[in-house]
Amino acid sequence: MPLSYECVRASRTGGTWLSATLDGNPAKTVAQGEAATLRGELRDKVSGIGGAPLCVFSQVEGSAEREFLGVAITGTGGSYRFVVGPGPSRHLSAIYRPDQRRLHAGATLRTQVKPSLEARKQVVRTGEAAHLYGQIPGPRNDEVVIVLQVRQGDGWLAFRRYRTRGGGRFEADYLFRRTSRPTTYEFRAQVRESSGYPYVEGDSDPLYLRVLPKRAKAGRRCPKGKRRVKAGRKGKAKTRCVAKRCRAAKRRGGRGKAHCVSRRCVKARHAARSAPHAKRARRRARKVCAAKRGHRRMGKHNRRGGRG
């Protein structure tokens, strides 16, 4: 492959040996988003060569194209250093071109991928599904195998295997079925090694979700202006809605049915009890209470018979 036109040719001759390492190693693994420094030395048979231009190239793993990064100038002792920015796994090359000759040295930079992992809601309840989603960096980040895991004891349990779609995105749901008390779950996304994907397999940061038990089922709500009361035998009492301005009649022997009494009827009965010798008050109480019951029966009859 021809060199880039930006790679200068050295004006001086000499130089028989060129080295290139990443912090003293021919290969190095870094975390995603971390830079690295290419170091080396240019020497002849006697000593190092200073002031010599070295062209630095980068070639992404699995790609045929090579990218020109810049020029490194050797120091007085012949040593040089060149900072390489973050990116995918690459092969780095340093090239020295004296006259018509060319000296070449290379090192391999491997990058460990760190997928992102998020949840639509941080708190869910039993019976609900948590929606998890994330993304991995490019290039060639389609059809990469992602394994979603949840912590179980001291290990991890894989619950979904996924292949990334356009742009390296992935998503999955996790349904909580048996959580009976507030519990915090830990999730992670693991990228498995895939041919053609220029990253070393790696895991995401842990994602914590809070899961709460189901809410207690609320009873049927009463219409506006009514309240809920219990009626029936002890242990078998059922709730029903009654008007807020009524009260339940006393039960006889624990078997009497609860019913609503109008306010006018209550007042009339109270007046009759406070004046037991007043026949007029008792007749009025019977008339008021009987009229109220008759009104209810008539309304029921009209609804059933369809007559107004």
Phi, psi and omega per residue, in radians:
M1 nan 2.262 -3.120
P2 -1.168 2.629 3.117
L3 -1.331 2.751 3.110
S4 -1.213 2.578 3.131
Y5 -1.162 -0.294 3.123
E6 -1.351 -0.242 3.123
C7 -1.372 1.985 -3.059
V8 -1.371 2.743 3.058
R9 -1.713 2.440 -3.111
A10 -1.178 2.449 -3.137
S11 -1.478 -0.284 -3.130
R12 -1.932 2.758 -3.140
T13 -1.719 3.097 3.119
G14 1.775 3.000 -3.120
G15 1.767 2.054 -3.125
T16 -2.155 -0.199 -3.047
W17 -2.564 2.304 -3.135
L18 -2.334 2.337 3.129
S19 -2.118 2.760 3.099
A20 -2.627 2.175 3.118
T21 -2.443 2.903 3.026
L22 -1.995 1.736 -3.075
D23 0.959 0.742 3.064
G24 1.508 0.013 -3.131
N25 -2.101 2.514 3.102
P26 -1.216 -0.338 3.100
A27 -2.461 2.513 -3.122
K28 -2.545 2.511 3.089
T29 -1.931 2.252 3.134
V30 -2.163 2.857 3.093
A31 -1.368 2.740 3.110
Q32 -1.041 2.314 -3.116
G33 1.531 0.036 -3.120
E34 -1.762 2.401 3.110
A35 -1.510 2.977 3.121
A36 -2.487 2.870 -3.127
T37 -2.134 2.157 3.078
L38 -1.550 2.170 -3.105
R39 -2.194 2.721 3.090
G40 -3.123 -2.912 -3.081
E41 -2.619 2.479 3.057
L42 -1.978 2.153 -3.073
R43 -2.370 2.773 2.915
D44 -1.934 -2.805 -3.076
K45 -1.220 -0.383 -3.038
V46 -1.831 -0.922 -3.027
S47 -2.639 -3.119 3.119
G48 -1.317 2.707 -3.120
I49 -1.887 2.076 -3.136
G50 -1.692 2.734 3.094
G51 1.255 0.334 -3.124
A52 -1.664 2.369 3.113
P53 -1.440 2.301 3.084
L54 -2.086 2.275 3.107
C55 -1.527 2.304 -3.125
V56 -1.939 2.213 -3.128
F57 -2.120 2.718 3.108
S58 -2.297 2.359 3.111
Q59 -2.285 1.999 -3.106
V60 -1.135 2.457 -3.115
E61 -1.031 2.207 -3.138
G62 1.536 0.007 -3.134
S63 -1.924 2.595 3.122
A64 -1.583 -0.226 -3.099
E65 -1.545 2.556 3.122
R66 -2.073 2.401 -3.083
E67 -1.928 2.338 3.109
F68 -1.454 2.140 -3.090
L69 -1.669 -0.615 -3.121
G70 2.747 -2.942 -3.087
V71 -2.093 2.322 3.054
A72 -1.899 2.377 3.139
I73 -1.864 2.257 -3.130
T74 -1.271 2.642 3.089
G75 -1.477 -2.968 -3.093
T76 -1.082 -0.605 -3.135
G77 -1.527 0.026 3.132
G78 1.615 -0.048 -3.134
S79 -1.468 2.753 3.127
Y80 -2.569 2.850 3.048
R81 -2.589 2.506 -3.108
F82 -2.508 2.139 -3.106
V83 -1.438 2.226 3.128
V84 -1.865 2.203 -3.100
G85 -1.229 2.947 -3.141
P86 -1.156 2.699 -3.133
G87 2.964 -2.929 -3.139
P88 -1.283 -3.126 3.078
S89 -1.138 2.318 -3.046
R90 -2.486 2.820 2.980
H91 -1.879 2.133 -3.092
L92 -1.780 2.433 -3.107
S93 -2.270 2.438 2.979
A94 -2.020 2.233 -3.050
I95 -2.210 2.306 3.090
Y96 -2.025 2.299 -3.036
R97 -2.164 1.452 3.027
P98 -1.582 2.222 -3.119
D99 0.961 -2.204 -3.136
Q100 -1.749 0.092 -3.133
R101 -1.592 2.975 3.085
R102 -2.626 2.227 3.043
L103 -1.887 2.404 -3.037
H104 -2.303 2.421 3.034
A105 -2.521 2.546 -3.071
G106 -2.471 2.838 3.084
A107 -2.561 2.747 -3.085
T108 -1.943 2.227 3.103
L109 -1.930 2.063 3.125
R110 -1.862 2.423 -3.115
T111 -2.048 2.234 3.110
Q112 -1.538 2.146 -3.068
V113 -1.260 2.607 3.099
K114 -2.365 1.596 -3.100
P115 -1.165 2.662 3.023
S116 -1.488 2.618 3.122
L117 -2.534 2.157 -3.132
E118 -2.370 2.931 3.107
A119 -2.250 2.531 3.140
R120 -1.145 -0.657 3.085
K121 -2.282 2.444 -3.139
Q122 -1.499 -0.303 3.130
V123 -2.260 2.181 3.107
V124 -2.270 2.963 3.139
R125 -2.042 2.782 3.101
T126 -1.017 2.335 -3.059
G127 1.701 -0.194 3.100
E128 -1.797 2.800 3.119
A129 -1.905 2.365 3.056
A130 -1.519 2.263 3.135
H131 -1.682 1.981 -3.125
L132 -1.834 2.502 3.120
Y133 -2.671 2.816 -3.132
G134 -3.013 -2.952 -3.062
Q135 -2.750 2.649 3.046
I136 -2.086 2.686 -3.098
P137 -1.325 2.807 3.078
G138 -1.605 -3.127 0.115
P139 -1.526 3.011 3.099
R140 0.903 0.901 -3.089
N141 -1.723 0.289 3.053
D142 -1.595 2.579 3.102
E143 1.065 0.584 3.068
V144 -1.653 2.396 -3.063
V145 -1.329 2.184 3.072
I146 -2.076 2.331 3.086
V147 -2.033 2.114 3.104
L148 -1.654 2.316 -3.020
Q149 -2.300 2.667 3.041
V150 -2.183 2.444 -3.105
R151 -1.233 2.329 3.117
Q152 -2.361 1.838 -3.068
G153 1.192 -2.214 3.125
D154 -1.618 -0.054 -3.096
G155 -2.121 -2.896 -3.120
W156 -2.180 2.437 3.113
L157 -1.947 2.113 3.114
A158 -1.400 2.209 3.138
F159 -2.055 -0.140 3.125
R160 -2.720 2.290 3.039
R161 -1.937 2.232 -2.951
Y162 -2.392 2.589 3.001
R163 -1.948 2.243 -3.053
T164 -1.073 2.642 3.100
R165 -1.849 -2.811 -3.072
G166 -0.922 2.291 3.137
G167 1.368 0.172 3.123
G168 1.332 0.376 -3.101
R169 -1.534 2.653 3.070
F170 -2.591 2.766 3.139
E171 -2.773 2.726 3.132
A172 -2.880 2.785 3.096
D173 -1.980 2.546 3.075
Y174 -2.245 2.065 -3.072
L175 -1.621 2.261 3.087
F176 -1.676 2.128 -3.028
R177 -1.947 -0.710 -2.908
R178 -2.090 0.302 -3.139
T179 -1.336 1.983 -3.060
S180 -1.823 -0.076 3.080
R181 -2.541 2.809 -3.111
P182 -0.994 2.185 -3.064
T183 -2.443 2.523 3.059
T184 -1.826 2.180 3.134
Y185 -1.841 2.578 3.138
E186 -2.023 2.248 -3.127
F187 -2.130 2.775 2.999
R188 -2.690 2.775 3.068
A189 -1.995 2.298 -3.113
Q190 -2.068 2.218 3.106
V191 -1.630 2.115 3.099
R192 -1.528 2.688 -3.115
E193 -1.138 2.221 3.138
S194 -2.204 2.419 3.136
S195 -1.146 2.316 3.135
G196 1.617 -0.219 3.130
Y197 -1.665 2.035 -2.982
P198 -1.428 0.915 3.066
Y199 -2.501 2.650 3.020
V200 -1.450 2.494 -3.102
E201 -1.020 2.554 -3.099
G202 -2.807 3.060 -3.078
D203 -2.037 2.719 3.063
S204 -1.419 2.968 2.964
D205 -1.153 2.599 3.129
P206 -1.126 2.515 3.091
L207 -2.010 2.228 -3.094
Y208 -1.898 2.287 3.100
L209 -2.135 2.397 3.093
R210 -1.695 2.194 -3.114
V211 -2.023 2.211 -3.139
L212 -1.919 2.665 3.098
P213 -1.185 2.957 -3.135
K214 -1.100 2.618 3.034
R215 -1.269 2.533 3.076
A216 -1.151 2.424 -3.118
K217 -1.181 2.200 3.120
A218 -1.393 2.507 3.116
G219 -1.211 2.964 3.123
R220 -1.103 2.296 -3.107
R221 -1.373 2.465 3.123
C222 -1.407 2.656 3.076
P223 -1.092 2.855 -3.127
K224 -1.080 2.352 -3.138
G225 1.587 0.012 3.129
K226 -2.173 2.837 3.124
R227 -2.287 2.863 -3.093
R228 -1.706 2.298 3.089
V229 -2.327 2.814 3.093
K230 -1.726 2.438 3.116
A231 -2.493 2.460 3.122
G232 2.167 -3.036 -3.117
R233 -1.190 2.734 3.105
K234 -1.166 2.265 -3.091
G235 1.598 -0.352 3.121
K236 -2.187 0.330 -3.087
A237 -1.188 2.450 3.078
K238 -2.009 2.611 3.139
T239 -1.581 2.602 3.084
R240 -2.570 2.818 -3.123
C241 -1.660 2.282 3.099
V242 -2.260 2.788 3.114
A243 -1.123 2.460 -3.096
K244 -1.135 -0.439 -3.098
R245 -1.581 0.084 3.091
C246 -1.883 2.925 3.043
R247 -2.337 2.739 -3.114
A248 -1.379 2.379 3.101
A249 -1.228 2.736 3.126
K250 -1.185 2.525 -3.137
R251 -1.631 2.440 3.122
R252 -1.667 2.091 3.107
G253 1.125 0.330 3.137
G254 1.358 0.042 -3.095
R255 -2.042 -0.041 -3.128
G256 -1.209 2.510 3.132
K257 -1.433 2.398 3.116
A258 -1.376 2.356 3.075
H259 -2.508 2.838 -3.085
C260 -1.570 2.443 3.087
V261 -2.037 2.367 -3.101
S262 -1.188 2.753 -3.134
R263 -1.135 -0.669 3.125
R264 -1.100 -0.693 3.125
C265 -1.144 -0.717 -3.140
V266 -1.092 -0.789 -3.128
K267 -1.121 -0.707 3.139
A268 -1.136 -0.723 3.112
R269 -1.148 -0.680 3.125
H270 -1.109 -0.715 3.116
A271 -1.121 -0.672 3.128
A272 -1.174 -0.632 3.131
R273 -1.253 -0.606 -3.130
S274 -1.291 -0.363 3.084
A275 -2.227 1.328 -3.017
P276 -1.116 -0.389 -3.120
H277 -1.631 0.038 -3.127
A278 -1.606 1.741 3.141
K279 -1.113 -0.580 -3.105
R280 -1.098 -0.712 3.137
A281 -1.153 -0.676 3.138
R282 -1.207 -0.698 3.100
R283 -1.098 -0.689 3.134
R284 -1.137 -0.705 3.129
A285 -1.095 -0.781 3.121
R286 -1.112 -0.657 -3.120
K287 -1.161 -0.783 -3.127
V288 -1.131 -0.840 -3.102
C289 -1.177 -0.691 3.118
A290 -1.156 -0.657 3.129
A291 -1.108 -0.675 3.134
K292 -1.145 -0.750 3.125
R293 -1.180 -0.691 3.119
G294 -1.118 -0.636 3.108
H295 -1.103 -0.697 3.134
R296 -1.172 -0.744 -3.131
R297 -1.149 -0.678 -3.130
M298 -1.124 -0.736 3.124
G299 -1.085 -0.728 3.115
K300 -1.095 -0.746 3.129
H301 -1.091 -0.737 -3.127
N302 -1.127 -0.673 -3.127
R303 -1.177 -0.700 -3.111
R304 -1.261 -0.745 -3.046
G305 -1.438 -0.267 3.127
G306 1.396 0.180 3.138
R307 -1.697 2.490 -3.075
G308 -1.380 nan nan
